[in-house]
């Protein structure tokens, strides 16, 4: 892979949300790409998105077999939600073969591990452009190192360009804990500031943000508490390591009926002829701005996706 050009030069500047379609990402399940049993079960799971992992979950001597298995699998069967392939770092020596396999498998997105600077994203953008990747192919970035957290605002700016492809952040707390020495305490007290830093940067560029994995899939109570914490911090969903976690994540990061009712009221109010062109309206004694309309429309779109999923046989 050649040296990246100056980061952020791809595409023209635009509003942060103009080219980021609404996606349902409550539950993002990670599956080893070389595990045939895990791959076979995906079709029966209710995960909104699946990360097919070529990185940490696959031993170095099995990378080639994992790529071949993944291409065969996605050529024959697609998950109901998004399909994301996590590749290896450029320094590993596996990344170009991973990218070639990803193009052959046609996922919805490629997940870049341990992103620490805009250049890490730009390098992959350049490779995709040189290899005629479809415009629909998106990039996700894992923020899991101290440098990644420190540089996350600049990394997020890559998502503000039309050709930037960057669409979503995934937080990796296991690596971040290891690098910083912060223990895995209940409530993530000393990690919350970094989680909020990632969330703020994501929102500033119209990106989604996925909360980190919870390692003990048998501890359903603590997992539920962490999902609720992530939801309250503003995260869109959670990365999962086991199918047993899917239902809880879908529930916690779902659309509450009361919130949907309020969103619909805002949408209906702005649609009235007397409010045409207004930036602020009075709704039941409360001042509501167009930014609230944008939020309401996004929530309603997610609710519609959920209902369509439920209607599938």
HUQUIPE-V81490 format. One record per backbone hydrogen bond with DSSP energy under -0.5 kcal/mol. NH is the residue of the N-H (numbers start at 1). CO is the residue of the C=O. If there is no record, write none. Layout:
BEGIN
{{NH	CO} {NH	CO}}
END
This chain:
BEGIN
{{9	6} {14	160} {18	15} {20	17} {21	19} {25	23} {28	238} {29	27} {29	49} {30	240} {31	51} {33	53} {35	32} {36	34} {39	35} {40	36} {41	37} {42	38} {42	39} {44	41} {45	42} {48	27} {49	27} {50	82} {51	29} {52	50} {52	84} {53	31} {53	51} {54	52} {54	86} {58	55} {62	59} {63	60} {66	62} {67	63} {68	64} {69	65} {70	66} {71	67} {72	68} {73	69} {74	70} {75	71} {76	72} {76	73} {77	73} {82	48} {84	50} {84	82} {85	109} {86	52} {86	84} {87	85} {87	111} {92	89} {93	90} {94	89} {95	89} {98	94} {99	95} {100	96} {101	97} {102	98} {103	99} {104	100} {105	101} {106	102} {107	102} {108	83} {109	83} {110	138} {111	85} {112	110} {112	140} {113	111} {115	142} {120	117} {121	117} {121	118} {122	118} {123	119} {124	120} {125	121} {126	122} {127	123} {128	124} {129	125} {130	126} {131	127} {132	129} {133	128} {137	134} {138	108} {139	165} {140	110} {141	168} {142	112} {143	141} {143	170} {144	142} {149	145} {150	146} {151	147} {152	149} {155	151} {156	152} {157	153} {158	155} {159	156} {160	157} {161	158} {162	12} {164	161} {166	164} {167	139} {168	139} {169	208} {170	141} {171	210} {172	143} {173	171} {176	172} {177	173} {178	174} {179	175} {180	176} {181	177} {185	183} {188	185} {189	186} {191	188} {192	188} {194	191} {195	191} {196	192} {197	193} {198	194} {199	195} {200	196} {201	197} {202	198} {203	199} {204	200} {205	201} {205	202} {206	203} {207	202} {208	167} {210	169} {211	237} {215	213} {217	215} {219	216} {220	218} {223	219} {224	220} {225	221} {226	222} {227	223} {228	224} {229	225} {230	226} {231	227} {232	228} {233	229} {234	230} {234	231} {235	230} {236	209} {237	209} {238	26} {239	211} {240	28} {245	242} {246	243} {249	245} {250	246} {251	247} {252	248} {253	249} {254	251} {256	254} {260	256} {261	257} {262	258} {263	259} {264	260} {265	261} {266	262} {267	263} {268	264} {269	265} {270	266} {271	267} {272	268} {272	269} {275	272} {276	273} {278	275} {281	288} {283	281} {283	286} {284	282} {286	283} {288	281} {290	279} {292	289} {293	289} {294	290} {295	291} {296	292} {297	293} {298	294} {299	295} {300	296} {301	297} {302	298} {303	299} {304	300} {305	301} {306	302} {307	303} {308	304} {309	305} {310	306} {311	307} {312	308} {312	309}}
END
